Amino acid sequence: MRFSVPRNLRAFLEFTKVYTHFIMKESARPQGAIPAVFRLEPLNSVDLFEASIPDLQRHLQEGKFTSVEYIQYCLERIRQTNPYLEAVIEVNPDAVDIASKLGEERQNGTVRGPLHGIPVLVKDVRPIEGLVLFPRR
């Protein structure tokens, strides 16, 4: 019997191999070894490769980009990479409206917490026959 790796898993494994190689080797171009489809383009000249939540909050606070620009950037990123990874099943159709409201709150001086205006992607964990996701005690 021939074992066939699903396309999305092959893409993920290739990405992981390249990314691991990048981490192990210093590079003048941080994303140079990553396949083009997975390279992260800057947003308003801000390099978001390996940006942390505090980094994103700082950029939002300094006005380098807005919550709406960032969610549109993330949605476009999903559109570009999901055909390879098949990882995102659904996005909130109100995401841009929610980002707009949170951006207005920020402009009025209200920041609810560290994730204010930053989209979150929730991983759906589904049981798969024969695969133990969580050890039983």
SVG drawing of the C-alpha trace seen along z (x, -y; Angstrom):
<svg xmlns="http://www.w3.org/2000/svg" viewBox="-20 -60 44 62">
<polyline fill="none" stroke="black" stroke-width="0.4" points="0.0,0.0 1.3,-3.4 1.2,-6.2 0.1,-9.6 0.7,-12.7 -2.1,-15.3 -1.2,-18.4 -1.6,-20.7 0.6,-18.5 3.3,-18.4 3.2,-22.2 3.4,-22.5 6.3,-20.0 8.2,-21.8 7.6,-25.1 8.7,-23.7 11.9,-22.2 12.8,-25.5 11.9,-27.6 13.9,-25.2 16.8,-25.6 16.5,-29.4 16.5,-29.3 19.6,-27.1 21.4,-29.4 22.0,-33.1 20.8,-35.0 21.1,-38.6 17.5,-38.3 15.3,-36.9 12.8,-35.4 15.2,-34.6 14.9,-30.8 11.1,-30.7 9.1,-29.8 7.7,-33.0 4.0,-32.1 4.7,-32.0 6.9,-35.2 5.3,-37.9 5.1,-41.2 5.4,-44.4 2.3,-46.3 2.7,-50.1 6.5,-49.5 6.4,-47.7 8.1,-44.3 5.7,-42.0 7.8,-38.8 8.1,-37.5 6.2,-40.5 5.0,-40.0 1.7,-41.1 3.4,-44.0 5.0,-44.9 1.6,-44.9 0.1,-47.0 3.0,-49.5 2.5,-49.9 -1.3,-50.3 -0.7,-52.9 1.9,-54.8 -0.5,-54.8 1.7,-52.9 -1.4,-50.9 -4.9,-50.7 -6.9,-47.7 -8.8,-47.7 -5.6,-47.7 -4.3,-44.9 -7.4,-42.7 -7.5,-43.2 -3.8,-42.3 -4.5,-39.1 -7.5,-38.2 -5.5,-38.6 -2.8,-36.5 -5.3,-33.7 -6.6,-34.0 -3.0,-33.7 -1.8,-30.7 -5.0,-28.8 -5.1,-27.0 -1.7,-25.4 -2.3,-24.9 -6.1,-24.3 -6.0,-25.4 -8.7,-28.0 -12.3,-26.8 -14.1,-30.0 -13.5,-33.7 -15.8,-36.0 -17.7,-38.0 -17.9,-40.9 -14.2,-41.0 -13.6,-44.3 -16.5,-46.0 -15.3,-44.8 -11.8,-46.1 -13.3,-49.4 -15.1,-49.8 -12.0,-48.8 -10.0,-51.3 -12.4,-54.0 -12.2,-53.0 -8.4,-53.3 -8.6,-56.7 -10.8,-57.8 -8.2,-56.6 -9.8,-53.2 -7.7,-50.1 -9.4,-47.2 -6.4,-44.9 -3.3,-43.5 -5.3,-42.0 -7.4,-45.1 -7.7,-45.4 -5.6,-42.3 -7.4,-39.4 -7.2,-35.9 -7.4,-32.7 -9.0,-29.8 -7.8,-26.3 -10.6,-23.8 -9.6,-20.5 -11.7,-17.6 -11.4,-14.0 -10.0,-11.7 -10.6,-8.0 -7.4,-6.2 -5.6,-9.4 -5.2,-10.2 -5.3,-14.0 -5.1,-14.1 -3.7,-11.3 -6.3,-9.6 -5.6,-9.4"/>
</svg>
